[in-house]
């Protein structure tokens, strides 16, 4: 069975879920959904460095989650990206 595909918030490319990082807003807090199972609206971001740099620069995550994203979340996303690569 083929792995489900999701769209990257920045690149707008469809990729397998395993190649993406999922971010979710729960009760005003933003978390990295490492298991990709949290039952909330989430957004996916590609794991490559260029996309992650553009994520912070464009503030697309702020608009998608409708809140100010703290610097610590970007740091956590970078760590998660480095763990998987």
C-alpha positions as CSV (number, residue, x, y, z in Angstrom):
1,X,0.0,0.0,0.0
2,X,1.3,3.4,-0.9
3,X,2.2,5.9,1.8
4,X,-0.2,8.9,2.0
5,X,1.1,12.2,0.6
6,X,0.7,15.6,2.1
7,X,1.4,19.1,0.8
8,X,4.3,21.2,2.2
9,X,3.2,24.6,3.5
10,X,6.1,26.4,1.9
11,X,6.9,24.5,-1.4
12,X,3.3,23.4,-2.1
13,X,4.8,20.0,-3.3
14,X,3.1,16.7,-2.5
15,X,5.4,14.4,-0.6
16,X,5.1,11.2,1.4
17,X,4.2,12.0,5.1
18,X,7.5,10.4,6.3
19,X,9.5,13.2,4.4
20,X,7.6,16.0,6.2
21,X,7.4,17.5,9.7
22,X,3.9,18.1,11.1
23,X,3.1,21.1,13.3
24,X,-0.1,21.4,15.3
25,X,-1.7,24.1,17.4
26,X,-3.3,22.8,20.6
27,X,-4.9,25.1,23.1
28,X,-2.8,28.0,21.9
29,X,0.5,26.1,22.1
30,X,2.3,24.9,19.0
31,X,3.9,21.5,19.0
32,X,5.8,19.3,16.6
33,X,3.7,16.2,16.1
34,X,6.5,13.6,15.9
35,X,4.1,10.7,15.5
36,X,1.8,12.6,13.2
37,X,-1.3,11.4,15.0
38,X,-2.6,14.4,17.1
39,X,-6.3,15.0,16.3
40,X,-6.0,18.7,15.5
41,X,-5.5,20.6,12.3
42,X,-1.9,20.4,11.3
43,X,0.5,21.7,8.7
44,X,3.3,19.9,7.0
45,X,6.8,21.3,6.1
46,X,9.5,19.6,4.1
47,X,12.6,18.5,6.0
48,X,15.2,20.3,3.7
49,X,17.2,23.2,5.1
50,X,16.2,25.7,2.4
51,X,12.5,25.1,3.1
52,X,13.0,25.5,6.8
53,X,14.9,28.7,6.3
54,X,12.0,30.0,4.1
55,X,9.5,28.9,6.7
56,X,10.9,31.3,9.3
57,X,11.5,34.1,6.8
58,X,8.1,34.0,5.2
59,X,6.1,33.7,8.5
60,X,3.8,31.3,6.7
61,X,3.4,29.3,9.8
62,X,2.2,32.3,11.7
63,X,-0.5,32.8,9.1
64,X,-1.4,29.1,8.9
65,X,-1.7,28.7,12.7
66,X,-3.2,32.1,13.2
67,X,-0.8,33.0,16.0
68,X,2.8,34.2,16.7
69,X,5.2,31.2,16.5
70,X,7.9,31.4,19.1
71,X,11.6,31.0,18.1
72,X,11.8,27.8,20.2
73,X,9.4,26.1,17.7
74,X,11.7,26.9,14.8
75,X,14.6,25.5,16.8
76,X,12.7,22.3,17.6
77,X,11.8,21.9,13.9
78,X,15.5,22.2,12.9
79,X,16.5,19.6,15.5
80,X,13.8,17.2,14.3
81,X,15.0,17.7,10.7
82,X,18.6,16.9,11.7
83,X,17.5,13.8,13.6
84,X,15.8,12.3,10.6
85,X,18.6,13.1,8.0
